Amino acid sequence: MNNIMHYFISILGIIIVLAIAWGISNKKKSIRYQPILIMILGQLLLTWFMLGTTVGLNSIQFVSGGFAKLIDYAKTGVDFVVGGWVPAGGVPFFVTALMPIIFTSALLSLLNHIKILPIVIKYIGGFVSKATGLPKVESFNAVNSVFFGQSEALLAIKNHLPKMEKNRLFIVCLSAMSSVSASIIASYMTIIPAEYVLSGMMLNMLGGLIIGSIAAPIEKETVKDEAIKIDELVTTNNVFDAISAGALDGGKVVLIVSAMLVAYLGLLDLLDGIVSAIAGISMTNILGYVFSPIAFIMGIPANETLQAGSVMATKLLANEFAAILKFQPMMEKLSARTIGIVSTFLTSFGAVGSIGIISGTIQAIDGAKAKEVSKFGLKMLLASILVSILSGTIVGLFL
């Protein structure tokens, strides 16, 4: 694919994504296009800076080096606990990629307790709100979702959720589903390139607001903007409580991810076997054909869309970890462009199972709002896929 054709297809892909978001909008006349254009421009500038400038690439290398160092520190505790279980030269996924989540989760909880993260998130969110004209709570939630997982991000704004009308609720839930937790990105970086993990995190922050503002536009004059209080974000009593709470939360994530991987990877393999026996073609290949047109409009070379499509489908039906593990052995045979686009696409929680996670979190906060979330669950899933496609396509423009 020559450069002109590549740019044409990628730009066409962005237009198609925005058109689909417009098509599912529940209030098309209320869409405010200026903030959407500002955020798309922000995505393009951000991607150019991160992937197209020396300063940006050096910054990514510095940050990814920091996460690699965190993994090294995490190994101290991991080796003490399970070192004798691992054979010499062995690199079991549970030990090398999942258990460090406990350490990074504890560190994030500590940084949250001493109010470093809340201050950073509040002021970045305030900047996003001023630049786009979106309400402070939605902007804060989008930035907060860069650092914390789906449940944690929503719990941070629990005092605001009961007052939100349906479209505002949709946007904050979409931001949560389109995010990943900072506590697990170090694990992603052990498998896929760090620059695309970090790019995906930042682009999804704006992408959730872009797609949300089209699919569920907010009428600004009806919104009573509310200030974010930093004290509300700190729920731990002291430093030791913060470390303990973070470690326990990280441990739960490790167990949940492990259980889901055992279940989903096993079930996908079972389906592959059944479908292959009946139809003579694997389920993986069928999914690859279904998703290959999407991969193509994202800018992936035509001869690699089948592999990319099967990975993207795995992420949607299972989760991002299952898809990342499937993608890992493929990467040595794929082009740099495909690796970058697919890696960016995989960096989000947008999958079928996330509907239940978000609905359950909202249920714990406000039962009436949980019923609203369940009604727009499938629309939220589609919107989260559009966010991932948009982020991957924009990254592809610079590869």
C-alpha positions, 0 to 999 in steps of 0.5 A: 500500500503506497503512502497516498493510498494509506492516508486515504484509507485511514482518513476514510476510516476516521470518517466512517467511525465518526459517521457510525457514531453520528448514526447511533446518536440519540440527539443529533441536533444537539451535537456540538461539533467545535469541541469534537473537532478540537479533540480530534485535532488534539489526538492528531497532535498528541500522536504526532508528538509521541510517535513523530518527534524525537522529544516524544519518542524519548519521552515514551522511552523514558516512561516505558523505562520507568514501568520496566523499572517498576516491574523489576522492583515488583520482582523482589516481592514476586520472587520471594513468594513464588521464586521456588515454583518457577523452573530455571529459565521459565517465564510463566505468564502468571508470574511475569505479567500478572503478579507485578500488578499487585505491586503497581496497584499498591503504588497507585493507591499510595500516590492517590492517598498522598494526593499526588494523583488526584491533584494531577488528574483534577488539573489535567481534567480542568484543562480538558474541560476548558479546551473542549467546553465539556463539563468538569465531571466528564473531563475529570472522569476521562483523565481519571480513567487513564490511571484507574480501572473501570470500577475505580474511575466510576467510584471516584465520581460516585457523588455526582452519578445520581444527578446525571441525566442519561447522556452524561451517564453514557459518556462517563461509562464509555470513558471507563470502558474505553480505558485501561488501568495504569496498574496493568499497563506494565504487564501489557508492555511485557508483550506488546510495544510500550509506545503503542500502549501509552499512545492508546491510553492517551488517545482513548481518553479523548476518544471516549469524549469524542464518540460519547459527545456524538452518540450521546450529546450533552446540551451545555445549558442544561448542565450545572457544572460541579467542582471536583473535590480532591478530598472525596477521592481519598478513601484510605485512612493512612499510608499503610491502609492505602498500601494494603488496600491497593495490594488487595485490589491488585490481588483481586485483579490478578485472580480475576484476569487469571480466571477469565483467561483460563475460561475464555482461552479454553472456550475459544479453543473449544469453539475452534475445535467444534467449528473446525470439525463441522465446517472445516474452518476454525472459529478464529478464521471466521472471526478474522473474515468478519473483522478484516474489513474493519482492519482494512479501513484502519490502515492495515495492509490487505494481506494482514487483515485476516490475522489482525481481524481475528485478534480484534474479534478475540478482544471483543468477545473475551478481553484484551489480555486474551487478545494480546496473548494471541497477538504475541506469536503473530507479531514477528510475521507482521508489518510494523504498521499492523503491530502499531495499529492492533496494539493500540486497538487492544489497549482498552477494556472495551469488550462484552464482559465490561458491560457487566463490570460497569453495570455492577459498579453503577448498581453498587452506587445507584440502582436506578442509574444501573437500569439506565446503563443496562438499557444502553449497554450494547450501544456503549459496547459499540461506542467503545469499539469505535473509540478503539478503532479511532485510536488505532486508525490515528496511530496508523496515520503516523506509521 
